[in-house]
Amino acid sequence: MTVTIDPARDTIRARPAGFIHDLTSIAGRALRAVPRDISTVMPPVFIALFFFIVNVATLKKLVGHIGGFNYTAFEMGTAILLGVTGVSRAPALVLDIQNHYFDRLLLTPVRRTSILLGHMVADMAVAAALTVPIIVLGLILGVRFVDGPLGVVVFMALAALWSLAFSGFGYAVALKTGNPAAVNSVFLLFFPFLFLTSAYVPRSQLSGWLGKVATVNPVTYLLGGLRSIVLGPTWQWSLIGEALLAIVALGVVSMSLCFAALRGRIKSGA
């Protein structure tokens, strides 16, 4: 008996599963990997908690002559930014590139943008979780949020969105270079942003060139939005709006870079 095979009819082809399915699959894989890479997410939290306690202990009395605000609440915004900035799955994406899992993924019908967006969804979830121990410490130290639980949610959302906006730089470097050392150095970009702003004293106390630099620094407005939620006494929507605009401005730059790097990586692997 002769068996004939029609290649056009019998070839097995994968079907696209849909953007949402692709996104949740990539995000789920990234989140499941977090417990195995716990050493990459815990140090930022310990650093943030350490500096939160030390800064409050050393500077609270020094700035005590500045009336009208709770310095512990004032410093919590800085601690949050130390805890969530630069936390991303970009180093894991480098490993995927090095072991060619990324290339194998490109052979499937998965949406290319979902590869990157899935990691970013996981990053936002991790960043939101990392704010919890810092917020708990703040509550223990007497910090109170505008409008209670809703204020906490808005505070966490701003922190997670900032983390997402900054993570674009890490993904851009990861996709462009495939070098883990280069990705790990991206966090160094944040230090000028943090220290050339009102990280430790109110903006009104900055003078000279530092005051001028702080005026154009997006972190200044992010800190203003975060602090408005814990310094109150009521919602200050203009400050929260400025914080969102600062996040969007940074995100436009970082996301443009990382999606351009993604297109370049796809093209080079095609």
NUDOFI-923155 format. One record per atom (N, C-alpha, C): residue in one letter; z, x, y. Coordinates in steps of 0.02 Angstrom, whole numbers, padded with zeros to 5 digits, always signed. Example, Ala and Ser with C-alpha at 12.3 -4.5 7.8 and 13.67 -1.06 7.14 Angstrom:
<recs>
a+00390+00660-00284
a+00390+00615-00225
a+00390+00660-00165
s+00354+00642-00112
s+00357+00684-00053
s+00394+00645+00002
</recs>
This chain:
<recs>
m+00000+00043-00059
m+00000+00000+00000
m+00000+00045+00062
t-00042+00028+00109
t-00048+00066+00170
t-00010+00031+00226
v+00032+00070+00259
v+00070+00043+00315
v+00042+00072+00380
t+00023+00030+00424
t-00003+00052+00489
t+00048+00038+00544
i+00054+00084+00588
i+00101+00078+00643
i+00063+00078+00709
d+00076+00030+00748
d+00046+00026+00814
d+00095+00055+00865
p+00082+00117+00889
p+00129+00149+00935
p+00144+00107+00997
a+00093+00074+01022
a+00103+00034+01083
a+00151-00023+01071
r+00151-00050+01008
r+00193-00107+00994
r+00261-00087+00967
d+00264-00032+00929
d+00326-00015+00893
d+00370+00036+00930
t+00346+00065+00985
t+00388+00111+01022
t+00448+00075+01053
i+00507+00104+01043
i+00568+00074+01070
i+00579+00098+01141
r+00583+00052+01185
r+00594+00069+01255
r+00658+00036+01281
a+00694+00074+01322
a+00755+00046+01352
a+00736+00001+01410
r+00772-00054+01416
r+00760-00100+01471
r+00810-00090+01526
p+00790-00097+01589
p+00838-00094+01644
p+00892-00148+01635
a+00954-00129+01648
a+01009-00176+01637
a+01031-00210+01701
g+01004-00190+01757
g+01025-00220+01820
g+01068-00173+01860
f+01063-00177+01926
f+01099-00130+01970
f+01174-00135+01961
i+01202-00196+01959
i+01274-00205+01954
i+01300-00175+01888
h+01264-00187+01834
h+01284-00159+01770
h+01283-00083+01772
d+01230-00054+01802
d+01226+00019+01808
d+01285+00045+01849
l+01298+00011+01905
l+01351+00033+01950
l+01419+00032+01915
t+01435-00023+01882
t+01500-00029+01849
t+01506+00019+01790
s+01451+00033+01756
s+01452+00081+01701
s+01468+00151+01725
i+01434+00172+01778
i+01446+00239+01806
i+01517+00244+01834
a+01538+00192+01871
a+01606+00192+01901
a+01659+00191+01846
g+01648+00152+01793
g+01696+00149+01739
g+01703+00215+01704
r+01647+00250+01692
r+01650+00316+01661
r+01688+00365+01705
a+01675+00362+01771
a+01710+00408+01817
a+01785+00394+01818
l+01805+00330+01818
l+01876+00313+01820
l+01910+00332+01755
r+01876+00323+01698
r+01906+00342+01634
r+01918+00417+01629
a+01879+00455+01667
a+01887+00528+01665
a+01944+00553+01709
v+01969+00511+01754
v+02022+00532+01800
v+02085+00556+01764
p+02111+00520+01714
p+02171+00545+01680
p+02161+00614+01647
r+02100+00630+01627
r+02086+00695+01598
r+02082+00750+01651
d+02068+00729+01713
d+02064+00777+01769
d+02119+00766+01819
i+02178+00747+01795
i+02233+00729+01840
i+02253+00787+01885
s+02239+00849+01862
s+02257+00907+01903
s+02216+00912+01966
t+02160+00876+01970
t+02118+00878+02029
t+02139+00827+02082
v+02178+00776+02062
v+02196+00724+02110
v+02270+00725+02130
m+02312+00757+02089
m+02383+00758+02105
m+02402+00808+02160
p+02373+00869+02162
p+02392+00916+02214
p+02386+00889+02285
p+02332+00852+02303
p+02330+00825+02371
p+02388+00779+02388
v+02411+00741+02339
v+02468+00697+02351
v+02532+00737+02363
f+02543+00788+02322
f+02603+00829+02331
f+02601+00865+02398
i+02542+00890+02418
i+02535+00924+02482
i+02550+00875+02539
a+02522+00814+02533
a+02533+00764+02585
a+02607+00746+02591
l+02640+00735+02534
l+02712+00718+02535
l+02753+00775+02563
f+02735+00836+02544
f+02772+00895+02567
f+02768+00900+02643
f+02707+00898+02670
f+02699+00905+02743
f+02727+00845+02781
f+02725+00787+02750
f+02755+00728+02781
f+02829+00739+02793
i+02864+00760+02741
i+02936+00772+02746
i+02952+00829+02793
v+02915+00884+02786
v+02929+00944+02827
v+02914+00931+02900
n+02857+00899+02914
n+02838+00887+02984
n+02888+00841+03019
v+02909+00790+02983
v+02958+00744+03013
v+03024+00780+03025
a+03045+00821+02976
a+03109+00856+02983
a+03108+00908+03039
t+03051+00941+03050
t+03049+00994+03099
t+03029+00971+03169
l+02990+00918+03174
l+02962+00899+03239
l+02993+00836+03268
k+03030+00799+03229
k+03057+00735+03254
k+03101+00745+03315
k+03146+00794+03312
k+03190+00806+03369
k+03152+00838+03427
l+03104+00879+03410
l+03066+00915+03462
l+03028+00867+03507
v+03002+00813+03477
v+02964+00765+03517
v+03007+00704+03534
g+03072+00710+03525
g+03116+00653+03538
g+03116+00630+03610
h+03095+00674+03656
h+03094+00655+03727
h+03037+00607+03742
i+02989+00601+03695
i+02933+00555+03705
i+02956+00487+03680
g+02967+00441+03724
g+02993+00376+03703
g+02939+00328+03681
g+02960+00274+03648
g+02913+00219+03634
g+02881+00220+03566
f+02900+00267+03521
f+02871+00263+03455
f+02916+00295+03404
n+02905+00276+03341
n+02941+00303+03284
n+02901+00362+03257
y+02929+00423+03262
y+02891+00482+03242
y+02876+00484+03168
t+02919+00456+03127
t+02906+00453+03055
t+02843+00411+03042
a+02840+00354+03074
a+02780+00311+03067
a+02719+00346+03096
f+02729+00382+03151
f+02675+00418+03184
f+02645+00469+03137
e+02687+00505+03099
e+02663+00559+03056
e+02633+00534+02990
m+02646+00472+02972
m+02621+00448+02907
m+02545+00447+02904
g+02513+00433+02961
g+02440+00434+02963
g+02413+00503+02946
t+02444+00555+02973
t+02422+00623+02958
t+02432+00639+02884
a+02489+00618+02856
a+02502+00629+02785
a+02450+00594+02741
i+02432+00533+02760
i+02382+00496+02721
i+02315+00533+02721
l+02295+00558+02779
l+02231+00593+02782
l+02232+00657+02740
l+02288+00692+02740
l+02294+00751+02697
l+02288+00732+02623
g+02313+00673+02606
g+02314+00652+02537
g+02247+00628+02510
v+02206+00598+02553
v+02145+00566+02527
v+02080+00601+02546
t+02082+00645+02596
t+02020+00678+02617
t+01999+00730+02567
g+01937+00727+02547
g+01909+00775+02500
g+01920+00758+02427
v+01955+00703+02413
v+01965+00681+02344
v+01903+00644+02321
s+01867+00672+02274
s+01806+00640+02249
s+01789+00665+02180
r+01739+00634+02149
r+01715+00654+02083
r+01657+00703+02089
a+01648+00732+02148
a+01593+00780+02157
a+01598+00840+02109
p+01658+00869+02098
p+01661+00924+02048
p+01640+00901+01978
a+01657+00839+01960
a+01636+00812+01895
a+01561+00804+01893
l+01530+00785+01949
l+01457+00779+01951
l+01425+00847+01942
v+01456+00900+01967
v+01430+00968+01956
v+01430+00984+01882
l+01483+00965+01847
l+01485+00977+01775
l+01431+00938+01739
d+01418+00877+01761
d+01363+00837+01732
d+01296+00872+01742
i+01288+00904+01800
i+01226+00940+01813
i+01221+01002+01770
q+01276+01038+01763
q+01276+01100+01724
q+01266+01089+01650
n+01295+01035+01623
n+01286+01022+01551
n+01226+00977+01536
h+01186+00963+01588
h+01123+00926+01583
h+01132+00852+01567
y+01194+00826+01573
y+01203+00754+01565
y+01167+00717+01621
f+01168+00745+01680
f+01133+00714+01737
f+01059+00708+01722
d+01029+00760+01693
d+00958+00758+01676
d+00943+00705+01623
r+00988+00700+01574
r+00978+00650+01522
r+00985+00580+01552
l+01029+00573+01600
l+01038+00508+01633
l+00974+00488+01670
l+00939+00537+01697
l+00877+00522+01733
l+00821+00499+01686
l+00829+00512+01621
l+00779+00490+01573
l+00787+00417+01555
t+00843+00388+01575
t+00856+00317+01561
t+00832+00275+01620
p+00827+00210+01612
p+00806+00167+01668
p+00861+00151+01718
v+00916+00188+01717
v+00971+00175+01763
v+00946+00185+01835
r+00969+00142+01880
r+00952+00150+01951
r+00980+00216+01977
r+00937+00254+02010
r+00958+00320+02033
r+01015+00316+02084
t+01011+00268+02129
t+01064+00263+02179
t+01131+00243+02148
s+01129+00207+02092
s+01192+00187+02061
s+01230+00246+02032
i+01195+00301+02016
i+01228+00361+01991
i+01277+00386+02044
l+01253+00389+02105
l+01295+00413+02159
l+01345+00360+02182
l+01322+00299+02189
l+01366+00246+02213
l+01422+00230+02163
g+01408+00237+02098
g+01459+00226+02048
g+01517+00275+02055
h+01500+00339+02067
h+01552+00388+02078
h+01592+00372+02141
m+01557+00347+02192
m+01592+00332+02255
m+01638+00272+02248
v+01619+00223+02210
v+01663+00166+02197
v+01728+00190+02163
a+01720+00235+02115
a+01779+00264+02082
a+01821+00303+02131
d+01788+00339+02177
d+01825+00378+02227
d+01868+00333+02271
m+01840+00276+02291
m+01878+00230+02334
m+01939+00204+02298
a+01931+00188+02234
a+01988+00163+02195
a+02042+00217+02189
v+02022+00279+02176
v+02070+00334+02170
v+02104+00346+02237
a+02066+00347+02292
a+02095+00359+02358
a+02146+00305+02375
a+02130+00243+02361
a+02178+00189+02374
a+02242+00199+02334
a+02235+00220+02271
a+02294+00231+02229
a+02336+00289+02255
l+02303+00341+02282
l+02339+00399+02306
l+02380+00385+02369
t+02363+00331+02405
t+02402+00314+02464
t+02470+00284+02446
v+02475+00258+02385
v+02536+00221+02366
v+02599+00263+02370
p+02602+00323+02339
p+02665+00361+02344
p+02683+00380+02416
i+02632+00392+02458
i+02645+00410+02528
i+02673+00350+02565
i+02644+00292+02553
i+02668+00231+02585
i+02739+00215+02562
v+02752+00224+02498
v+02819+00211+02471
v+02870+00256+02505
l+02853+00320+02512
l+02898+00367+02546
l+02909+00345+02618
g+02855+00323+02652
g+02862+00300+02720
g+02909+00240+02726
l+02902+00193+02679
l+02947+00135+02680
l+03019+00155+02670
i+03030+00204+02626
i+03098+00228+02614
i+03127+00260+02677
l+03083+00293+02716
l+03105+00327+02777
l+03109+00280+02837
g+03093+00216+02826
g+03101+00167+02880
g+03038+00144+02915
v+02980+00163+02889
v+02917+00141+02919
v+02906+00068+02902
r+02882+00029+02950
r+02867-00042+02939
r+02796-00057+02962
f+02762-00101+02926
f+02692-00117+02939
f+02686-00181+02979
v+02636-00182+03024
v+02620-00242+03061
v+02599-00297+03012
d+02630-00355+03017
d+02614-00413+02975
d+02624-00399+02901
g+02670-00356+02884
g+02692-00347+02815
g+02639-00325+02766
p+02632-00359+02709
p+02585-00339+02657
p+02512-00334+02680
l+02491-00377+02726
l+02423-00374+02751
l+02411-00309+02789
g+02462-00287+02825
g+02457-00223+02859
g+02448-00166+02810
v+02484-00168+02754
v+02478-00117+02703
v+02407-00115+02675
v+02378-00174+02663
v+02310-00178+02636
v+02260-00148+02684
v+02266-00165+02749
v+02220-00138+02799
v+02228-00062+02805
f+02290-00039+02802
f+02304+00033+02805
f+02271+00069+02747
m+02279+00042+02687
m+02249+00073+02628
m+02173+00071+02631
a+02146+00016+02657
a+02073+00009+02661
a+02044+00061+02709
l+02076+00071+02766
l+02051+00122+02813
l+02053+00191+02781
a+02107+00207+02746
a+02113+00272+02714
a+02059+00281+02660
a+02047+00229+02620
a+01997+00233+02566
a+01926+00240+02595
l+01912+00204+02649
l+01846+00208+02680
l+01834+00277+02710
w+01887+00305+02741
w+01880+00373+02767
w+01866+00422+02711
s+01903+00416+02657
s+01893+00460+02599
s+01821+00455+02574
l+01795+00393+02572
l+01726+00383+02550
l+01677+00417+02598
a+01687+00407+02663
a+01642+00437+02712
a+01641+00513+02707
f+01700+00543+02698
f+01703+00616+02694
f+01675+00642+02628
s+01681+00603+02575
s+01658+00626+02509
s+01583+00638+02507
g+01546+00608+02553
g+01474+00619+02555
g+01456+00692+02561
f+01496+00730+02599
f+01482+00802+02606
f+01490+00838+02539
g+01541+00820+02501
g+01551+00851+02435
g+01494+00836+02388
y+01471+00774+02387
y+01415+00756+02343
y+01351+00789+02365
a+01341+00797+02430
a+01281+00831+02455
a+01279+00903+02430
v+01336+00937+02434
v+01340+01006+02410
v+01333+01009+02334
a+01364+00962+02299
a+01360+00961+02226
a+01288+00953+02203
l+01253+00906+02232
l+01184+00892+02212
l+01136+00947+02234
k+01150+00978+02291
k+01106+01030+02317
k+01115+01096+02280
t+01177+01114+02265
t+01190+01181+02237
t+01208+01180+02163
g+01242+01127+02140
g+01266+01127+02071
g+01319+01180+02061
n+01354+01199+02115
n+01403+01253+02113
n+01473+01225+02125
p+01519+01230+02077
p+01586+01201+02086
p+01626+01235+02142
a+01617+01301+02150
a+01653+01336+02203
a+01632+01311+02272
a+01568+01299+02280
a+01543+01274+02344
a+01571+01204+02358
v+01575+01163+02307
v+01602+01095+02315
v+01676+01098+02335
n+01714+01141+02303
n+01785+01145+02317
n+01799+01170+02388
s+01752+01207+02417
s+01762+01233+02485
s+01747+01182+02539
v+01719+01125+02520
v+01700+01075+02570
v+01762+01049+02607
f+01819+01046+02573
f+01880+01021+02604
f+01898+01062+02666
l+01877+01125+02668
l+01892+01167+02726
l+01861+01140+02790
l+01808+01100+02783
l+01778+01069+02842
l+01826+01022+02877
f+01874+00996+02840
f+01920+00946+02868
f+01972+00976+02914
f+01991+01038+02902
f+02046+01067+02941
f+02033+01068+03016
p+01974+01089+03039
p+01962+01084+03112
p+01967+01012+03137
f+01943+00965+03097
f+01947+00894+03117
f+02020+00873+03125
l+02063+00896+03079
l+02133+00873+03079
l+02174+00906+03134
f+02167+00971+03141
f+02211+01007+03186
f+02188+01006+03259
l+02124+00991+03270
l+02100+00985+03339
l+02102+00912+03360
t+02159+00882+03350
t+02169+00811+03367
t+02243+00798+03375
s+02261+00735+03379
s+02331+00716+03389
s+02368+00709+03323
a+02363+00761+03281
a+02393+00758+03215
a+02469+00761+03218
y+02497+00796+03268
y+02570+00807+03268
y+02604+00782+03331
v+02567+00772+03384
v+02596+00744+03444
v+02549+00691+03472
p+02574+00644+03511
p+02530+00592+03539
p+02473+00623+03580
r+02419+00588+03583
r+02361+00612+03619
r+02376+00624+03693
s+02422+00585+03721
s+02440+00592+03791
s+02474+00659+03806
q+02499+00693+03754
q+02533+00757+03763
q+02486+00816+03756
l+02424+00804+03737
l+02375+00858+03731
l+02347+00873+03799
s+02335+00936+03812
s+02310+00956+03878
s+02256+01009+03870
g+02220+01023+03924
g+02170+01075+03924
g+02113+01061+03877
w+02086+01115+03847
w+02028+01109+03804
w+02043+01068+03741
l+02106+01071+03716
l+02123+01034+03656
l+02119+00959+03668
g+02140+00937+03726
g+02134+00866+03742
g+02062+00844+03745
k+02018+00886+03771
k+01947+00869+03775
k+01914+00867+03706
v+01932+00915+03664
v+01904+00916+03597
v+01928+00854+03558
a+01992+00837+03565
a+02019+00779+03530
a+01984+00714+03550
t+01959+00712+03611
t+01925+00652+03635
t+01861+00638+03596
v+01827+00691+03573
v+01764+00682+03537
v+01773+00690+03461
n+01834+00700+03440
n+01849+00709+03368
n+01859+00641+03335
p+01819+00623+03285
p+01827+00557+03253
p+01895+00546+03221
v+01928+00601+03200
v+01994+00594+03169
v+02045+00566+03218
t+02036+00581+03283
t+02081+00554+03334
t+02083+00478+03332
y+02024+00448+03325
y+02020+00375+03327
y+02041+00345+03260
l+02029+00381+03205
l+02053+00358+03141
l+02130+00357+03140
l+02160+00411+03165
l+02233+00414+03169
l+02260+00358+03214
g+02224+00346+03269
g+02246+00292+03314
g+02247+00225+03279
g+02196+00211+03239
g+02194+00148+03202
g+02248+00143+03150
l+02259+00196+03112
l+02311+00196+03061
l+02380+00188+03093
r+02392+00224+03147
r+02457+00221+03179
r+02471+00154+03211
s+02418+00121+03235
s+02430+00056+03266
s+02458+00005+03217
i+02444+00016+03152
i+02467-00031+03101
i+02541-00022+03085
v+02566+00039+03096
v+02637+00052+03080
v+02680+00058+03143
l+02649+00065+03201
l+02688+00069+03262
l+02694+00002+03297
g+02643-00042+03284
g+02646-00111+03308
g+02658-00117+03383
p+02693-00170+03403
p+02723-00221+03360
p+02675-00276+03337
t+02614-00277+03367
t+02565-00327+03347
t+02500-00291+03329
w+02453-00329+03300
w+02388-00301+03284
w+02354-00276+03347
q+02328-00216+03343
q+02289-00187+03399
q+02217-00177+03374
w+02179-00232+03379
w+02113-00233+03348
w+02065-00183+03380
s+02075-00168+03443
s+02030-00119+03475
s+02037-00050+03443
l+02100-00031+03428
l+02111+00034+03396
l+02085+00034+03324
i+02095-00021+03289
i+02068-00026+03220
i+01992-00024+03221
g+01962-00057+03271
g+01890-00056+03279
g+01864+00015+03292
e+01899+00053+03335
e+01880+00122+03348
e+01885+00164+03285
a+01936+00151+03244
a+01943+00188+03181
a+01884+00174+03135
l+01863+00111+03131
l+01806+00093+03089
l+01742+00125+03115
l+01733+00127+03180
l+01674+00158+03209
l+01672+00233+03194
a+01730+00265+03196
a+01734+00336+03179
a+01715+00348+03106
i+01739+00304+03062
i+01721+00309+02991
i+01647+00299+02981
v+01619+00249+03014
v+01547+00235+03008
v+01506+00295+03033
a+01526+00323+03091
a+01489+00380+03119
a+01488+00439+03071
l+01546+00455+03042
l+01549+00510+02994
l+01511+00492+02931
g+01516+00429+02909
g+01482+00407+02848
g+01407+00410+02854
v+01380+00393+02913
v+01307+00397+02923
v+01282+00468+02912
v+01319+00516+02939
v+01299+00586+02931
v+01306+00609+02858
s+01364+00596+02828
s+01377+00622+02760
s+01333+00587+02708
m+01324+00521+02715
m+01284+00485+02666
m+01210+00502+02672
s+01187+00515+02732
s+01118+00537+02741
s+01106+00603+02704
l+01155+00648+02710
l+01149+00712+02676
l+01151+00706+02600
c+01198+00665+02575
c+01205+00663+02502
c+01148+00624+02469
f+01122+00572+02501
f+01066+00536+02471
f+01001+00576+02477
a+00995+00617+02529
a+00938+00662+02533
a+00942+00715+02477
a+01004+00740+02464
a+01013+00788+02410
a+00999+00756+02342
l+01017+00692+02335
l+01002+00656+02272
l+00927+00651+02261
r+00890+00634+02314
r+00817+00630+02307
r+00787+00698+02288
g+00815+00751+02319
g+00791+00818+02302
g+00806+00836+02231
r+00865+00819+02206
r+00884+00834+02137
r+00841+00796+02088
i+00827+00732+02103
i+00784+00692+02060
i+00714+00720+02058
k+00688+00739+02116
k+00621+00765+02120
k+00614+00831+02082
s+00665+00873+02088
s+00663+00938+02053
s+00669+00931+01977
g+00702+00875+01956
g+00710+00863+01884
g+00655+00822+01854
a+00611+00796+01897
a+00557+00753+01871
a+00504+00793+01833
</recs>
